[in-house]
Each structure stands twice: as structure tokens, then as C-alpha cells.
Amino acid sequence: MDEIILVGGGGHCASCIDVIEQEAKFQVAGIVDMPDKHSTTLLGYPIIGKDEDLPKLTENYRYFLITLGQIKSPQRRIALFEELLQLGAQLPTIISPRAYISRHATVGAGTVVMHNSLINAGAIVGCNCIINSCALIEHDAKVGDHCHISTGSIINGGTQIAECTFIGSGSVVRDNIRIGSNALIGGGVSVMVAVPDNSLYTGKK
Ligand SMILES: CC(C)(COP(=O)(O)OP(=O)(O)OC[C@H]1O[C@@H](n2cnc3c(N)ncnc32)[C@H](O)[C@@H]1OP(=O)(O)O)[C@@H](O)C(=O)NCCC(=O)NCCS
């Protein structure tokens, strides 16, 4: 099995480890996290370095996954993604064997598709996204790069989620609308209208 380095060692990383173990395509060789976590472990995997060690790590390892979570801002995940690409790292698409991805859908590099999520025919999901557990991306929906579609949320058919946007847990976005880039949709929200770029939407006026 090829080895993979995970970047970000919090709760989202633990969920990603479970997906990687179940997918059984990569062996986790280590995790990059804050300096004070060095020499500790997460689910039995060692924290082997910090962000500043990425240039050295890319000399020794080929595959990386960004496992830092994303709620209010995607900026750190974007910076890491760009740095890793520049360093020549490969960012594979990681797909839980419990997820269903239509053969008519596409999913970009560095995106993780977690347990029990479903990406239907004609859907296009970009790079460096989190499609979290139990999320549904319906037919012909588009999810731009660097988005987090949280646990149990639903993106209905033909809807476009522009890049860098967060969709909160359990939210339902109606069909054929556009959610702008850099938008923040709260958890448990029903979104029936288009949402502009750079906005927070919780359904409250
Ligand atoms: C949208 C969100 C990020 C905003 O967080 P925040 O900036 O800290 O904002 P606050 O919690 O202070 O809330 C600000 C206002 O919006 C309201 N609000 C926030 N989130 C809301 C939601 N999901 N639904 C309805 N109203 C919400 C609050 O009640 C508050 O209203 P008030 O000003 O009248 O008191 C956060 O509330 C949220 O929904 N996070 C999603 C969590 C989630 O889905 N995690 C998934 C991990 S997989």
C-alpha cells in the first residue's frame, strides 16, 4: 500500500483516518499538526511534524491529504493545498467504500468523500473539498473547489455551490439555485433562495 501523510490532526482527521482505513488504498505514515502535539499519536498514528516540515516531508513522501477541518474560513486549507501542489505532492481523492459516487459524476483531487455520502449522476465536485458523512449531492449539482458540505446536508439537483463555501450540518439547499463563493450557510437551515458571494445565511432576517 502507498503511504500517505495527513495534514491536520483534529477531529476531522480522526474521521478521515477511518475512511482511509476502510478504503484500504493508503497506509497512514504520519500526521502533521501543531508543534506541541509532536510525538503524540492519533488513533495510533504518530504526529511526525509541523506545517514548516512539509518541504522536507514531500522529499520522502508522495501522497498527502489535508485533514484540517473547515467551518468559518477555508483559508488555511487553501494555503496548504497550494503549498503541497507547489512542492510536487500528490493529493489523491479519498472515497469511503460506504459512499456512493455515480460513474457519471466527477470528484476532484484532494477531496475526501466520507461514509454514507452520495454523489449522483452528472454532479461535479471540485478539489480540496470535504463531502462529509451522510451528505447528498444530487444530480447535476456543482460544488466548487475548497468547499465543506457538512454531515447530513443535502444539495439538490442542478444547484451550484461556488468555491470556498461551507454548508452547515443538516442543511437542505433547494434545486437549481446558486450559493455564492465564500458563503457560510448555518447548520439546520433550509435554503430556498440564491445566496450571494461572501455572505452568512442562517435563514434569519
Ligand atoms: C453559521 C455559524 C457558523 C455562525 O456562527 P457564529 O458566527 O458564531 O454566529 P452565532 O452562533 O453567534 O450566531 C449569530 C446569530 O445567527 C443565529 N444563527 C447562527 N447559526 C444559526 C443557524 N444555524 N440557524 C439559525 N440561526 C442561526 C444565531 O441565533 C445568532 O442570532 P442572534 O444574533 O439573533 O442572537 C454557526 O452558527 C453554525 O451554524 N455552524 C454550523 C455548525 C456545523 O454545521 N458544523 C458541522 C461540522 S461537520
The ligand as a Gaussian input file, in Angstrom:
#p B3LYP/6-31G(d) Opt

LIG

0 1
 C      -23.436000      29.817000      10.988000
 C      -22.468000      29.704000      12.134000
 C      -21.096000      29.289000      11.612000
 C      -22.403000      31.083000      12.751000
 O      -21.611000      31.047000      13.900000
 P      -21.287000      32.399000      14.677000
 O      -20.654000      33.372000      13.724000
 O      -20.509000      32.018000      15.888000
 O      -22.658000      33.024000      14.978000
 P      -23.526000      32.906000      16.282000
 O      -23.622000      31.498000      16.732000
 O      -23.033000      33.941000      17.247000
 O      -24.944000      33.351000      15.744000
 C      -25.212000      34.638000      15.201000
 C      -26.710000      34.768000      15.007000
 O      -27.145000      33.876000      13.961000
 C      -28.037000      32.901000      14.504000
 N      -27.683000      31.607000      13.960000
 C      -26.432000      31.114000      13.883000
 N      -26.466000      29.906000      13.304000
 C      -27.740000      29.645000      13.013000
 C      -28.384000      28.554000      12.419000
 N      -27.680000      27.508000      12.001000
 N      -29.724000      28.600000      12.237000
 C      -30.436000      29.676000      12.660000
 N      -29.860000      30.749000      13.254000
 C      -28.546000      30.722000      13.445000
 C      -27.843000      32.924000      15.996000
 O      -29.012000      32.524000      16.679000
 C      -27.499000      34.377000      16.238000
 O      -28.703000      35.151000      16.201000
 P      -28.874000      36.489000      17.090000
 O      -27.845000      37.450000      16.549000
 O      -30.276000      36.887000      16.828000
 O      -28.594000      36.063000      18.502000
 C      -22.897000      28.644000      13.181000
 O      -23.952000      29.103000      13.959000
 C      -23.335000      27.349000      12.537000
 O      -24.481000      27.128000      12.139000
 N      -22.365000      26.465000      12.410000
 C      -22.595000      25.185000      11.748000
 C      -22.022000      24.063000      12.559000
 C      -21.999000      22.829000      11.725000
 O      -22.854000      22.572000      10.895000
 N      -20.940000      22.067000      11.877000
 C      -20.770000      20.899000      11.052000
 C      -19.478000      20.239000      11.266000
 S      -19.407000      18.790000      10.271000

